[in-house]
Amino acid sequence: MTKKWFALLAAAGTALLFSTAALASGGGSLQQAGNDLTDRASLQRGAQAYMSYCSGCHSLKYLRYSRMASDLGLSEDQVMANLNFTGAKVGEQILVTMSKEQGDKWFGKMPPDLSLISRVRGTDWIYTYLKSFYLDESRPLGWNNKLFPNASMPNPLWELQGLQHAEFGEPDVAGERHPERLVVTSPGSVSAAEYDQTVRDITNFLEYAGEPAVLKRQSMGVWVVLFLALLAFLAYLLKNEYWKDVH
């Protein structure tokens, strides 16, 4: 039995070591997203930014326009007029009009659905990824990403952030140089703080999209706790009533 536990601990340690190494090779530590699912205004801004800059390539096939309207405090008319660019019906899923053949031709493969990206990668990863694009003439689309090297997509928010270049460190043992620092050399249409907020809003929206029920679950949790407290109090009174004549 002891040998079995040692084997399990060793396997867990190995997995942790490899995951740490993978993170390091993917651009180092993550920045804290600091997003807040209770901030409805942020979710609304994130939905608008996502639909404006990301939905042309990336679908959210597990989320419907009607559900988004209900959860984010928007009317169906507002969603259909401002957040629906494909002509889909209000009860349909958020899909893209790009075909697989077009995706393969333009990007090498069909851009992935992002419904569950926050649950797979985490919000800090999304936030850091959207801030880590830099110009790279060696890449087919002219862009690379410090966190996710050789990403096959350009920076969708470059007009907001501006043009970012990488400052490289010394060559490693394999003779490769990796970006150590990213610098905005040509400012975008918003300030750095405003860009960070936009990225945080998109991250917030994608966390919501990964589990829309989380907004209602949190509010329902309060009532569940109150119900259990009331039930415990009634059970206590019932116990006293049954045992009052028992000596």
N, C-alpha and C positions, 0 to 999 in steps of 0.2 A: 504493500500500500504506500509505504514511504517513497519507494522508487518511482511509483506512478506520479506522486505529487511533485517530486523533484523534476520529472520529465515535463510535467505541465508548466511548472514555473520557468524552466529553461526555454520552453517553446514560447511562452509569453514574453520573456526577456528578449528573445531573438526577434520576435515580431515588433516589439517596441524599438529595438535597435534599427531594424530595417526601415520602419516608418519614420524615425528621426532622420536617418540618412537620406530617405527620399525627400523629406521636407527641405533638408539643406540643399540637395541638388536642384530643387525646384525654386530656389530663390531666397531661402532663409526664412526668418521668423515672419509671422503674420502680424498685420496691424489690427488693432481692435476696432471692430465695426461700430460698437456702441449704439446699435439700432434698438428701437423700442416699439414693440407691437401694439402698445396701448396708445401710441401717437397716431391718431387717425389722419391728421393732416399730412404726416410723413408718408403714410400708406397711400394716400390719394396722389401726392406728388410723385411717389415712386411708381405708381401705376401709370401715370401719364408719361413719365420719362421712359419707362420700360416699353410702353406701347409705341412711343415715338422713335426710339433709337434701337430697340432690340427685337421687337416683334416681327420685323420684316424677315428675319432669318430663324428666330427661335420661337417655337410654339410653347404653349402651356396647356397641354392636352388634358390635364386632370382638373382644369378650372374652367368654369363657364362664365360668360359675360353676366348673366343674371345673378349668379352667386357673388361675383365680384361687386356688383352694384349693391346688393343687399348688405354684404359684410363691411363695405367701405363707406356706407352712408350716402350713396349716390343713387339718383333715379336711373331707371333703365334708359330713359331718353338721353340723359347726360352721358351715360356710358356709350350708347350707340352713336351719339353725335361726335364725341370727343376721343373715344378710346377704341373704336372699332374701325379698322382701315381695310378690312377684307370683304365687307358686305355680308358677314355672317349674321344669322338670326340671334336674338338676345338669349335664347336658351341653348345655343350651341357652344362648343368648346372653343378655346382660343387657339386657333391653328394658323399656319402660314399658307400663303398661296404658292410659295416656291415648291416646285416639284423635286423629287429625288434626283432626277437627271440634271436639273439646273444646279442643285447643290453640289453634286459630284463634279460638274464642269467648272463651277466658279471657285469652290473651296477645297476640292479634292474629295470631299464627302459631305453628306447632308448634315447641316448644323444640328446639334442635339436639342431635344426637348429639355426645357429647364424647369419643369414642374417640381422636380425633386432635387434640384442642384443644391439647395441649402441643407437638405438632410444628408446628402452624400458628402459634400465638401465642407459645410459649415459656413456661417455668415462671415466670419473673419476672413476666410479664404476668398469669398466673393468680393468683399470690400477691397482686399489687397490686390486681387487680380485686376479689378477695374482701374486701379491706380498704377499698375505696373507695366503698361504698354510703352514701348519706345521705338523710334525709327530704326530700321535695320534694312539696308539695301540688299543684303544677301538673301532675304526672305522673299517668296513669290509676290506677296502683297505689300512688301515694304515695311512690315511691322513685326516686332517680336515682343515677348513678355518675360519680364524678369522672374516672376513667380512660376510661370508655366512655359518654359523655353520651347521655342518653335511652334507656338500656337498658330493654327491655320486660319486666323481671322485678324482683321485690322482692328484698330481701336475705334469702337462705335461712338465714343464720346470725345473724339479728338477736337471737334469744333469748340466744345466747352472747355476742355482742359488745356488745349494748345498742343504744340509739338514738343515731345519729350525725347531727350537723348540720354544714352547711357555712358557712364564713366567706368571703364573696365579696370580690373585689378591685374596683378601680376599673373603670368601663365602658371597653371597648375602642373602636376607631374606629367600629365598627358599633353602639355603644351597648349592647353585651351585657356582662353581668358573669359572670365565671367563678369557680368555687370555688377558693380558694387554700389553704385549710386545713380539715381535718375534725376535729371535736371530739365526743367521746362525752359527751353531756349526761345520759344515763340509763344507768348501768352495766348490763351483762348478767349472766348467771349465772356467768361465769368472769372471771378477771383479764385484763388486756391481754396479759400474757406467755403465759398459757394459750391465749388466743384466737389469738395469732400462731402458736403451736405447732400448733393444730388446723388452721389454714389451711395451714401448711407441710406437715402430714401429708396433707391432701387434695391439695395440689399434687404431693407425692411420688407418691401413688397414681395421679394422672392422668398423670404422666410415665411410670410403669410401664405403664399401660393403653394408652398410645400405641405402645408397642413391648415387649410382654411378653417377647420373646426376649432383651431386653437383659440380663436377670438371668443367664441361662444362658450368653449369649455372652461375658460378662466372665470367668466362671469357666473356660469352655472355652479362652479366649484364652491363659491361663497354660500349659495343656497343649500347645497348638499351638506356642507359643514354645519350650517344652522339647523338643518333637519335632523342630522345625527345628534347634535347637542340636545335638541328638544326630545328626540326619541330616548336618549340616555336619561334625561330628567324624568320622563314619564315611566321608564323602566324602574328607576330608583323609587319613585312613589309607589309603583305597583309592588315592588319587593317589600317595602315597608308595610304596605297594607296586608300582604300575605303573612308576614312574619311578626306582626304586632302582638298576636296572641300566643306565639310560641316562646316558651321560657326555657 
